[in-house]
Amino acid sequence: MKKISPNEIIDLLGGTAKTAAVCGSAWSTVSDWRHMKDIPSWKLVLLAYPLEKQTGGVVGRKQLFPKTWPQIWPELEKK
């Protein structure tokens, strides 16, 4: 699976302002993520499901958290 960049995640969610609204952050914080090329993992957890829904499952929670998704979303083990 291809690793998805923070910029791609933000763009797929509709841009900086929409991403900020989804995870309860200021748009300036999300803008910083673009420049730092990193989204804090605890915020990425909040973005994972909306991103999966927005992309029709093309980018999913299992892809974003390949090692830890069973601990975060145990209900996905049945899928």
Secondary structure as the mmCIF struct_conf table of DSSP 4:
data_model
#
loop_
_struct_conf.conf_type_id
_struct_conf.id
_struct_conf.beg_label_comp_id
_struct_conf.beg_label_asym_id
_struct_conf.beg_label_seq_id
_struct_conf.end_label_comp_id
_struct_conf.end_label_asym_id
_struct_conf.end_label_seq_id
HELX_LH_PP_P HELX_LH_PP_P1 LYS A 2 SER A 5
HELX_RH_AL_P HELX_RH_AL_P1 PRO A 6 LEU A 12
TURN_TY1_P TURN_TY1_P1 LEU A 13 GLY A 14
BEND BEND1 GLY A 15 GLY A 15
HELX_RH_AL_P HELX_RH_AL_P2 THR A 16 CYS A 23
TURN_TY1_P TURN_TY1_P2 GLY A 24 GLY A 24
HELX_RH_AL_P HELX_RH_AL_P3 TRP A 27 MET A 36
TURN_TY1_P TURN_TY1_P3 LYS A 37 LYS A 37
HELX_RH_AL_P HELX_RH_AL_P4 SER A 41 GLN A 54
TURN_TY1_P TURN_TY1_P4 THR A 55 GLY A 57
BEND BEND2 VAL A 58 VAL A 59
HELX_RH_AL_P HELX_RH_AL_P5 ARG A 61 LEU A 64
BEND BEND3 PHE A 65 PHE A 65
TURN_TY1_P TURN_TY1_P5 PRO A 66 THR A 68
HELX_RH_AL_P HELX_RH_AL_P6 TRP A 69 ILE A 72
HELX_RH_3T_P HELX_RH_3T_P1 PRO A 74 LYS A 78
#
